């Protein structure tokens, strides 16, 4: 597992017209998601974020994001407490 946490900022808003919570800004390249409730969005993001980090690791500055490091981290469990 990575020795330090990877912190990413994600900003979500309630889109009343569409009736969903939507990611409007993120420092994770390619991240785009929406859901009807915040808990649904959280669940979806916990599945989507590791995939987006892995697929876009070449766009990220830190060594933590290199594919071999992410594979170890994801294999051992994303977001485990």
C-alpha positions, 0 to 999 in steps of 0.5 A, spaced: 500 500 500 502 507 498 506 509 504 502 516 504 495 518 502 493 521 495 489 527 496 484 529 490 479 535 490 472 534 487 467 539 487 460 537 486 453 541 486 446 539 486 443 540 479 436 542 480 434 542 473 437 535 472 435 533 479 442 530 480 448 531 484 454 532 479 462 533 479 463 540 476 471 540 478 476 535 480 484 534 479 483 527 477 483 528 469 477 525 466 473 524 472 465 526 470 460 523 474 453 524 477 447 521 481 441 522 484 443 522 491 450 524 495 450 517 497 449 514 490 455 519 488 460 517 493 459 509 491 460 511 484 466 515 485 469 510 490 469 505 484 470 510 478 476 514 481 481 508 482 480 507 474 480 514 472 487 515 476 490 508 473 487 510 466 490 517 466 496 516 471 501 519 465 497 526 466 499 526 473 505 529 476 506 525 482 510 518 483 504 516 487 500 516 481 505 511 476 501 505 474 505 500 478 504 504 484 497 505 483 496 497 481 499 495 488 494 500 492 488 498 488 490 491 489 490 492 496 484 495 497 482 502 495 479 507 501 480 502 506 479 504 513 
